[in-house]
């Protein structure tokens, strides 16, 4: 759950690779994200597949499998330059040139690595897009 916005309740399945996953941890340790299991909140949240780091051809089936196993409602968030486009490794033949080649991405969060506040902004953007649609 986003601490400053209790209406934004998500379950994050973090496929965390490289330095971007450390920023997700920072969002938790600084109190921007709160473990929703510790907070009483009405309603059910969405499950977010948060993908960060370089996704290689060898890892791609695991990302796809994780996506397929998620219950609805679900969304994928691409967190950081490596997940968004392959980052500095974009020209390596074994690097996926963006996780949107594997799963439908709802929100792209740029940066190398993105700050924890960017994660919160991306989650809010996702909520706002879902609310509008």
Secondary structure as UniProt FT lines:
FT   TURN            3..4
FT   TURN            6..7
FT   STRAND          10..15
FT   HELIX           18..29
FT   TURN            30..31
FT   HELIX           36..38
FT   STRAND          46..52
FT   HELIX           57..69
FT   STRAND          74..79
FT   HELIX           81..85
FT   HELIX           87..89
FT   TURN            90..91
FT   TURN            93..94
FT   HELIX           99..101
FT   STRAND          105..109
FT   TURN            112..113
FT   HELIX           116..132
//
